[in-house]
Amino acid sequence: MRARRLLAACLLLALAAVAGGPMGAPPAGAQTATLVVTSAASTGDGLCGADCTLRDAIRAANAGPGPARIVFAIGSGPVVIRLDAPLPAVTAPGVVIDGRTQPGYDGAPLIYLEGGALAEASGLVSRAPDVEVWALAAGGFDQFGFLVIGAAARGNRLLGNWAGLSPDGAAANPNALSGIGVVGGARGAHIGDACAGCGNRVAGNSVEGRTGHGILVGGAGTLGVRVRGNVVGLGPGGRPLPNDDGILIVDGAHAIVGSVAAGEGNVVGASRVAGVELRETSALLPVRLMGNRIGLDEAGRPAPNDVGVFVNGDSAGIDVGGPWLGAGNVISANRVGIAIENRAHHVRVLGNRIGLTPDGDPAPNSEDGISVIGGSRVVQVGGGGPGEGNRIVGGRNGVVIAERTTRDVRLLGNYLEGSGVGVRVTAGARITIGRAGEGRGNVVVRAAEAGILLDGVAQVIVEGNWIGLTRDGSPAGNGVGLLLRDRGGDGAQDNPVRGNRIGGNVGAGIVVLGAGSVRNGLHDNAFLPNGGVGIDLGGDGPTPNDRGDRDTGPNRLLNAPVIDAVVHDGAQAEIRGQAGRRHRVALYRVGSDALPSLLPHESGHGPGVELLTVVRAGADGAWTARHPIAPGAVLTAVAIDGFGNTSEFGRNFVSEPPALLRAGFTPAAWLGPALPVEEAVASLGERLQAVFRFDAAPQTWSIYRPGLPLLSDLEALQPGDVLWVLLGPGPDVLWVQPDAAPPDVTGDDPPDPVLLERGLNFVRWSGDPIGMQDGLASIGDALEAAFRWDARGQVFETLVPVRPGAAPAPLQRGDLLWLRLTAPAEWPQLR
């Protein structure tokens, strides 16, 4: 009775094969023979009749005149074939071994090859072209579970198999070398595919004391291998069953791992060494990794590899990702996302999501998103074209570049967020972080320590990046924007930092630490507001200028330039100042046309948002620049010495226009040097009728009447005097005043406070912009009333007592005020 059922099953399978089974029609002119495996025995009688073992079927297929199809009818449900001798290799072309035909098949292999009793053997071996193996499982072999080997093995397909798992998939049963191997010059093999059930599950191939890989593609003649749609390192349900390497491409082999098409990427997790390792590949045959999920399971949950992608051992010609839709890999939750080391070269990392789930949730690699070390060279991380930049989130470092022999590394167009350090460079040559041009700069935000850290390195170009700011200008600060520091006696030296937008950081925009950190060019950047100053030499806030600039430290603690005066001449202005001998001076505007209301930093130094021009000081340190400057603009500057050191920002200077006088009474301030009143007002000519100065101490007015000395008791004007000027009828007049003596450039002490008397005081606010309440707070106990002159409305605005619902605008430098005090007071006006 049993024999009849087997014969009937054989007939049905034969008819199905003639009609076209899973492989479709056989090649033209060939007749497909169907061989039915009915026995789970290891050995057989050499004949594939009613009692046919897998060994018998392979021998019959090898001996047959045409392609053979091996199917299974070993009862129903799961079957373990315990081999006590190696199976013969498949040597005939076009053989199909189809485990899906075992009755009860429902997606998981039911035919299991057990190799635990064998030494130095593999499970199923193909040495022939166009061999296809479906839905078998192999575990416990001393070498490979499935092996495609030799130059004759062209176009093999391994689909829907398990390698390295127990029969039920719940535990590991390692194949000691690899679950699947394609080696020895085999070409065009397909390991997995995109169709439903076509991917292999390769896990558990890790043996103590040996290196067991999930999928191995090796050998100089092994070409055109496609690895698609597989699950590697994970059992059913996502249980971690580690391989040592998930996928290894080695010794000049060529493969494409994954694809841009949906469903063709591999899921690789739980590897003890690397999810995907590339070792000693050839630049002539580029290896591409596209559309894979590395470090997460099929549901997007963490399944960490030690290293996600390991480009190792002189490998060359590697593309990890690409700019095309679907080409980027998701590489997350590993210790290191991508490691490029041991002299790997000509590597591109493009369009990947590193540290994120496919849904965009954070899943950081715990140490580094990308590391480029160990003498690697010609490495490009990101690019300026559409889709080329990587998104790198979290980890101790977003990108780390290290070791002196590492060189020619470029980071372009990436978005780095939420790491301890966004980009850390500790060694290397010809390192570029960003470049000028649309899309070529990196965005580095929300790094806890520093957006970019140059740690004892030289000649690293940092250009065109957004540091602490998103591309729309929104603040997303790092601890500090850019940190250059001494490491182990090696200073950060000769690093050009240019064309970056630096703002929104919790601390300073740029910090330079260590006496050996010198000759760093920092001036050609846009500094938007940071918590600290724009440039901080020493990490301790603004450094006072010293006499003769003899101190040493980061960037030689170069003295900052001093702006002495701004003289308006129509649309242009002449800016004058002092700096070191023959130093260049980079003049900035605090604020810009796009950000006209930007407030200066609370220290009074910067931020230098817009670089206006660079001029050179003379042998005496004096410098002059001409540039269109709007009245009231706030200016600052940095110095650059002949060695390339850049200073901190100097104290801000408000560009004040000449006093605008109208017919009748107009309040004005005298900003020039101490002069006899006749000389000071000479430019006002015959229209001047009188000048009045309120003298707070006697609470009286002094008056000057031109040509009437007996009616005048105002003999001279002092810097800071506040006046009422009476003009006769006629047009408005600009009162151009001579420059006051320049301040002492050897120090940076705050100005003396304004001395206020009991009673009325007519004074000018000369400090930086400040909120009205904060500006008046220091004299609040004595302040009885305060009024500010509104030049536009030609009236005094009441500030104190505060009117209900009033919200006075901040004090601005140049504001003229009447203050009535109940007691004398000192009024500091800090800049």
GINORUR-V553357 format. One record per run of one state. SS is the DSSP state (a for helix, b for strand, c for the rest). FROM is the first residue (numbers start at 0). TO is the last residue. If there is no record, write none. Layout:
SS,FROM,TO
SS,FROM,TO
This chain:
c,0,0
a,1,18
c,19,19
b,20,20
c,21,22
b,23,23
c,24,31
b,32,36
c,37,52
a,53,62
c,63,66
b,67,71
c,72,77
b,78,81
c,82,88
b,89,89
c,90,94
b,95,97
a,98,100
c,101,109
b,110,113
c,114,122
b,123,125
c,126,130
b,131,133
c,134,134
b,135,138
c,139,142
b,143,148
c,149,152
b,153,153
c,154,155
b,156,158
c,159,160
b,161,162
c,163,163
b,164,164
c,165,170
b,171,171
c,172,176
b,177,182
c,183,185
b,186,186
c,187,188
b,189,190
c,191,199
b,200,201
c,202,211
b,212,217
c,218,221
b,222,222
c,223,223
b,224,226
c,227,229
b,230,231
c,232,232
b,233,233
c,234,234
a,235,237
c,238,238
b,239,239
c,240,243
b,244,249
c,250,253
b,254,257
c,258,265
b,266,267
c,268,272
b,273,278
c,279,285
b,286,289
c,290,291
b,292,293
c,294,294
b,295,295
c,296,300
b,301,301
c,302,305
b,306,311
c,312,314
b,315,320
c,321,328
b,329,330
c,331,334
b,335,339
c,340,343
b,344,349
c,350,351
b,352,353
c,354,354
b,355,355
c,356,360
b,361,361
c,362,366
b,367,371
c,372,375
b,376,381
c,382,389
b,390,392
c,393,395
b,396,400
c,401,405
b,406,411
c,412,413
b,414,416
c,417,419
b,420,424
c,425,427
b,428,432
c,433,441
b,442,444
c,445,448
b,449,454
c,455,456
b,457,457
c,458,459
b,460,462
c,463,464
b,465,466
c,467,467
b,468,468
c,469,473
b,474,474
c,475,478
b,479,484
c,485,485
b,486,486
c,487,488
b,489,489
c,490,491
b,492,492
c,493,494
b,495,497
c,498,499
b,500,501
c,502,508
b,509,512
c,513,519
b,520,520
c,521,524
b,525,526
c,527,533
b,534,536
c,537,545
a,546,548
c,549,552
a,553,556
c,557,560
b,561,568
c,569,570
b,571,577
c,578,582
b,583,589
c,590,608
b,609,615
c,616,620
b,621,627
c,628,632
b,633,639
c,640,644
b,645,645
c,646,651
b,652,653
c,654,657
b,658,660
c,661,662
b,663,668
c,669,673
b,674,675
a,676,679
c,680,680
a,681,686
b,687,694
c,695,698
b,699,703
c,704,707
a,708,710
c,711,714
b,715,716
c,717,720
b,721,726
c,727,731
b,732,734
c,735,752
b,753,755
c,756,757
b,758,763
c,764,768
b,769,769
c,770,770
a,771,778
c,779,781
b,782,789
c,790,793
b,794,799
c,800,809
b,810,810
c,811,814
b,815,820
c,821,823
b,824,826
c,827,830
